[in-house]
Each structure stands twice: as C-alpha cells, then as structure tokens.
Amino acid sequence: MEIDWAALGSVFGVSLVVTVALVALFTLGIMGLSRQERAVAQGGTAAAAVAGAYACFAACAAAVGYGIYLIVA
C-alpha cells in the first residue's frame, strides 16, 4: 500500500479552508440576528441584518448539503 501524501495534504487543506469559511458564515449569521435584537430593543428595525443572517444560514445549509451529496455520491 502506498500513500499519496500530496493528495492527503490537498484534502486536509481544502477541508480546513471550508471549515473556517463555514464557521465564519455561521458567525456572521449570529451577528446579524444579534443586531436585529439590539435594534428591536432600541425601538427600530433591522430588516437588512435579518435578511443577511438568513442568507448566511442558507449558505451554510447549502454547503453542508453539498458536502453530504459528495460523500453519498
């Protein structure tokens, strides 16, 4: 058995980058929701922050779904 170290390193690098990107997207979504809560507490509205948060969560769900598709296919 022979291990292709270049391919293994490539898979590790891509998975690391994707993991960091997903965490960043989810964090942006949480930040958008907290801005909405802060705006409501001050008597305003933050529709753009909520829309951005939902877009971030949708992108996270799409990335996870694509990852599951890649594993199953």
PyMOL commands that place a pseudoatom at each C-alpha (Angstrom):
pseudoatom trace, name=CA, resn=MET, resi=1, chain=A, elem=C, hetatm=0, pos=[0.000, 0.000, 0.000]
pseudoatom trace, name=CA, resn=GLU, resi=2, chain=A, elem=C, hetatm=0, pos=[1.284, 3.410, -0.965]
pseudoatom trace, name=CA, resn=ILE, resi=3, chain=A, elem=C, hetatm=0, pos=[0.001, 6.707, 0.449]
pseudoatom trace, name=CA, resn=ASP, resi=4, chain=A, elem=C, hetatm=0, pos=[-0.301, 9.691, -1.865]
pseudoatom trace, name=CA, resn=TRP, resi=5, chain=A, elem=C, hetatm=0, pos=[0.865, 12.378, 0.559]
pseudoatom trace, name=CA, resn=ALA, resi=6, chain=A, elem=C, hetatm=0, pos=[0.202, 15.238, -1.863]
pseudoatom trace, name=CA, resn=ALA, resi=7, chain=A, elem=C, hetatm=0, pos=[-3.444, 14.223, -2.242]
pseudoatom trace, name=CA, resn=LEU, resi=8, chain=A, elem=C, hetatm=0, pos=[-3.783, 13.761, 1.510]
pseudoatom trace, name=CA, resn=GLY, resi=9, chain=A, elem=C, hetatm=0, pos=[-2.348, 17.227, 2.114]
pseudoatom trace, name=CA, resn=SER, resi=10, chain=A, elem=C, hetatm=0, pos=[-4.659, 18.695, -0.511]
pseudoatom trace, name=CA, resn=VAL, resi=11, chain=A, elem=C, hetatm=0, pos=[-7.717, 17.144, 1.136]
pseudoatom trace, name=CA, resn=PHE, resi=12, chain=A, elem=C, hetatm=0, pos=[-6.585, 18.419, 4.529]
pseudoatom trace, name=CA, resn=GLY, resi=13, chain=A, elem=C, hetatm=0, pos=[-6.049, 21.938, 3.188]
pseudoatom trace, name=CA, resn=VAL, resi=14, chain=A, elem=C, hetatm=0, pos=[-9.407, 22.119, 1.431]
pseudoatom trace, name=CA, resn=SER, resi=15, chain=A, elem=C, hetatm=0, pos=[-11.270, 20.749, 4.449]
pseudoatom trace, name=CA, resn=LEU, resi=16, chain=A, elem=C, hetatm=0, pos=[-9.545, 23.258, 6.728]
pseudoatom trace, name=CA, resn=VAL, resi=17, chain=A, elem=C, hetatm=0, pos=[-10.438, 26.194, 4.476]
pseudoatom trace, name=CA, resn=VAL, resi=18, chain=A, elem=C, hetatm=0, pos=[-14.054, 25.050, 4.085]
pseudoatom trace, name=CA, resn=THR, resi=19, chain=A, elem=C, hetatm=0, pos=[-14.422, 24.536, 7.834]
pseudoatom trace, name=CA, resn=VAL, resi=20, chain=A, elem=C, hetatm=0, pos=[-13.113, 28.021, 8.594]
pseudoatom trace, name=CA, resn=ALA, resi=21, chain=A, elem=C, hetatm=0, pos=[-15.403, 29.506, 5.919]
pseudoatom trace, name=CA, resn=LEU, resi=22, chain=A, elem=C, hetatm=0, pos=[-18.465, 27.736, 7.335]
pseudoatom trace, name=CA, resn=VAL, resi=23, chain=A, elem=C, hetatm=0, pos=[-17.667, 28.908, 10.857]
pseudoatom trace, name=CA, resn=ALA, resi=24, chain=A, elem=C, hetatm=0, pos=[-17.226, 32.467, 9.577]
pseudoatom trace, name=CA, resn=LEU, resi=25, chain=A, elem=C, hetatm=0, pos=[-20.552, 32.339, 7.704]
pseudoatom trace, name=CA, resn=PHE, resi=26, chain=A, elem=C, hetatm=0, pos=[-22.378, 30.990, 10.730]
pseudoatom trace, name=CA, resn=THR, resi=27, chain=A, elem=C, hetatm=0, pos=[-20.785, 33.666, 12.912]
pseudoatom trace, name=CA, resn=LEU, resi=28, chain=A, elem=C, hetatm=0, pos=[-21.950, 36.369, 10.506]
pseudoatom trace, name=CA, resn=GLY, resi=29, chain=A, elem=C, hetatm=0, pos=[-25.460, 34.948, 10.724]
pseudoatom trace, name=CA, resn=ILE, resi=30, chain=A, elem=C, hetatm=0, pos=[-25.399, 35.042, 14.503]
pseudoatom trace, name=CA, resn=MET, resi=31, chain=A, elem=C, hetatm=0, pos=[-24.088, 38.611, 14.420]
pseudoatom trace, name=CA, resn=GLY, resi=32, chain=A, elem=C, hetatm=0, pos=[-26.932, 39.633, 12.096]
pseudoatom trace, name=CA, resn=LEU, resi=33, chain=A, elem=C, hetatm=0, pos=[-29.512, 38.183, 14.449]
pseudoatom trace, name=CA, resn=SER, resi=34, chain=A, elem=C, hetatm=0, pos=[-27.955, 39.924, 17.437]
pseudoatom trace, name=CA, resn=ARG, resi=35, chain=A, elem=C, hetatm=0, pos=[-28.048, 43.242, 15.576]
pseudoatom trace, name=CA, resn=GLN, resi=36, chain=A, elem=C, hetatm=0, pos=[-31.737, 42.652, 14.930]
pseudoatom trace, name=CA, resn=GLU, resi=37, chain=A, elem=C, hetatm=0, pos=[-32.354, 42.038, 18.633]
pseudoatom trace, name=CA, resn=ARG, resi=38, chain=A, elem=C, hetatm=0, pos=[-30.409, 45.167, 19.525]
pseudoatom trace, name=CA, resn=ALA, resi=39, chain=A, elem=C, hetatm=0, pos=[-32.399, 47.249, 17.028]
pseudoatom trace, name=CA, resn=VAL, resi=40, chain=A, elem=C, hetatm=0, pos=[-35.720, 45.948, 18.348]
pseudoatom trace, name=CA, resn=ALA, resi=41, chain=A, elem=C, hetatm=0, pos=[-34.633, 46.759, 21.903]
pseudoatom trace, name=CA, resn=GLN, resi=42, chain=A, elem=C, hetatm=0, pos=[-33.931, 50.336, 20.779]
pseudoatom trace, name=CA, resn=GLY, resi=43, chain=A, elem=C, hetatm=0, pos=[-37.309, 50.592, 19.047]
pseudoatom trace, name=CA, resn=GLY, resi=44, chain=A, elem=C, hetatm=0, pos=[-36.102, 50.221, 15.465]
pseudoatom trace, name=CA, resn=THR, resi=45, chain=A, elem=C, hetatm=0, pos=[-35.946, 47.537, 12.834]
pseudoatom trace, name=CA, resn=ALA, resi=46, chain=A, elem=C, hetatm=0, pos=[-33.059, 45.793, 11.140]
pseudoatom trace, name=CA, resn=ALA, resi=47, chain=A, elem=C, hetatm=0, pos=[-34.533, 44.052, 8.112]
pseudoatom trace, name=CA, resn=ALA, resi=48, chain=A, elem=C, hetatm=0, pos=[-31.230, 44.040, 6.224]
pseudoatom trace, name=CA, resn=ALA, resi=49, chain=A, elem=C, hetatm=0, pos=[-29.424, 42.398, 9.148]
pseudoatom trace, name=CA, resn=VAL, resi=50, chain=A, elem=C, hetatm=0, pos=[-32.081, 39.678, 9.385]
pseudoatom trace, name=CA, resn=ALA, resi=51, chain=A, elem=C, hetatm=0, pos=[-32.014, 39.086, 5.623]
pseudoatom trace, name=CA, resn=GLY, resi=52, chain=A, elem=C, hetatm=0, pos=[-28.223, 38.839, 5.720]
pseudoatom trace, name=CA, resn=ALA, resi=53, chain=A, elem=C, hetatm=0, pos=[-28.375, 36.436, 8.652]
pseudoatom trace, name=CA, resn=TYR, resi=54, chain=A, elem=C, hetatm=0, pos=[-30.859, 34.203, 6.853]
pseudoatom trace, name=CA, resn=ALA, resi=55, chain=A, elem=C, hetatm=0, pos=[-28.684, 34.313, 3.717]
pseudoatom trace, name=CA, resn=CYS, resi=56, chain=A, elem=C, hetatm=0, pos=[-25.654, 33.225, 5.773]
pseudoatom trace, name=CA, resn=PHE, resi=57, chain=A, elem=C, hetatm=0, pos=[-27.603, 30.371, 7.353]
pseudoatom trace, name=CA, resn=ALA, resi=58, chain=A, elem=C, hetatm=0, pos=[-28.902, 29.311, 3.929]
pseudoatom trace, name=CA, resn=ALA, resi=59, chain=A, elem=C, hetatm=0, pos=[-25.351, 29.299, 2.539]
pseudoatom trace, name=CA, resn=CYS, resi=60, chain=A, elem=C, hetatm=0, pos=[-24.215, 27.159, 5.486]
pseudoatom trace, name=CA, resn=ALA, resi=61, chain=A, elem=C, hetatm=0, pos=[-27.064, 24.716, 4.906]
pseudoatom trace, name=CA, resn=ALA, resi=62, chain=A, elem=C, hetatm=0, pos=[-26.271, 24.568, 1.192]
pseudoatom trace, name=CA, resn=ALA, resi=63, chain=A, elem=C, hetatm=0, pos=[-22.587, 23.877, 1.870]
pseudoatom trace, name=CA, resn=VAL, resi=64, chain=A, elem=C, hetatm=0, pos=[-23.436, 21.119, 4.347]
pseudoatom trace, name=CA, resn=GLY, resi=65, chain=A, elem=C, hetatm=0, pos=[-25.938, 19.630, 1.911]
pseudoatom trace, name=CA, resn=TYR, resi=66, chain=A, elem=C, hetatm=0, pos=[-23.355, 19.696, -0.889]
pseudoatom trace, name=CA, resn=GLY, resi=67, chain=A, elem=C, hetatm=0, pos=[-20.827, 18.010, 1.378]
pseudoatom trace, name=CA, resn=ILE, resi=68, chain=A, elem=C, hetatm=0, pos=[-23.306, 15.257, 2.203]
pseudoatom trace, name=CA, resn=TYR, resi=69, chain=A, elem=C, hetatm=0, pos=[-24.046, 14.903, -1.515]
pseudoatom trace, name=CA, resn=LEU, resi=70, chain=A, elem=C, hetatm=0, pos=[-20.318, 14.494, -2.232]
pseudoatom trace, name=CA, resn=ILE, resi=71, chain=A, elem=C, hetatm=0, pos=[-19.993, 11.832, 0.446]
pseudoatom trace, name=CA, resn=VAL, resi=72, chain=A, elem=C, hetatm=0, pos=[-23.038, 9.851, -0.707]
pseudoatom trace, name=CA, resn=ALA, resi=73, chain=A, elem=C, hetatm=0, pos=[-22.402, 10.106, -4.472]
for i in range(1, 73): cmd.bond("trace and resi %d" % i, "trace and resi %d" % (i + 1))
show_as sticks, trace
zoom trace
